Amino acid sequence: MNKDSRIYIAGHRGLVGSAIMNNLQRKGYVNLITRTFEELDLTDQSKVTAFFEYEKPEFVFLAAAKVGGIMANNKYRAQFIYENLQIQNNIIHQAYLNGVKKLLFLGSSCVYPKNAPQPMSEDCLLTGELEYTNEPYAIAKIAGMKMCESYNLQYGTDFISVMPTNLYGYNDNFNLETSHVLPALLRKIHLGKCFEKSDFLEIRNDLIRNNAEGISNDTGEQTLVEYLGRFGISEIIQNGSRHVRLSLWGTGRPLREFLWVEDMADACVFVMENHSFSDLGGGSGSYDDKEIRNTHINIGSGKEISIRDLASLVKEVVGFKGEIVFDSSKPDGTPRKLLDVSRLHSLGWEAGMTLRDGIAAVYSYYTSV
């Protein structure tokens, strides 16, 4: 990519897309193309077609997607598979038709089988059944990866897929119903800390900032307490002493890997600047005898932590003194998700931010907005 190349960032307002845009701007790229959802509905084929024909981007970062945590993935199964397939199909196909030089597609580590060997290498793809709660989302992402790979083989395009681990950062989704585990945990523990201090002004302000239904400046303390209770944040009185208890889904035993989104963005730009499909075992032409598959790149930190230990770490960073319990009647999701990042390391990139420092940075950001 040249500094004046026409670069389209699909999903530039999201967690990853905004970090990619910031990274490109810091590195001196000056011709960035963006559209909000209001300006361009990426599920609308005719509108995406018109956009590509008009803008003629040379490079594309496909970071747009419908995303969410375990609750949202399981509840909105049809929306997750339909909307993601529509977005991917429209952008990838138009990138091919309009001669895009290189496209980077962002997948998800949930594409790997539920019981895949750990750490999960790129070759684990399609070797076992998926975790049920996020199966529709995972299938959509797998389709996008295979679409990129197939277009490369048949049409000679240069479309690369990257598989990020669990991401977190400044522009995250903190909705308690639809967010991923770390931002949901951070906000829940923050609200627990406020409840602990009987800081109902901050609780009310937090809920209003996050568009909590039925909450306004006139909402009374009892209603706020009831609202917190819906998300497992409650007040416990024992032997005349009061403390706050947070109830979290699952057993706390699952292991997860987390990556600072600014690191993820840097990895994406690094790959786009320095590598092509041919570097990943690929090539053009669909009639060769050689089978070419699993050319995507895992992007992660290579380190894991249990949900229980993550909760303790967030509790420590936030300064919450109350009790955290786990509700084992709720699903855990995949038991363990650690990516094998040896391919990424061999290409010349490694993560930099530690988890503790990243959590502290996000908490400082969250309490300042």
Secondary structure, DSSP 8 states (H G I E B T S, - for coil): --TT--EEEETTTSHHHHHHHHHHHHTT---EE---TTT--TT-HHHHHHHHHHH--SEEEE-------HHHHHHTHHHHHHHHHHHHHHHHHHHHHTT-SEEEEE--GGGS-TT--SSB-GGGTTSS---GGGHHHHHHHHHHHHHHHHHHHHH---EEEEEE-EEE-TT----TTTS-HHHHHHHHHHHHHHHHTT-HHHHHHHHHHTT-TT--TT--HHHHHHHHHHTTEEEEEETTEEEEEEEEES-S--EE-EEEHHHHHHHHHHHHHH--GGGGT--S-S--SS------EEES-S--EEHHHHHHHHHHHHT--SEEEEETTS---SSEE-B--HHHHHHT------HHHHHHHHHHHHTT-
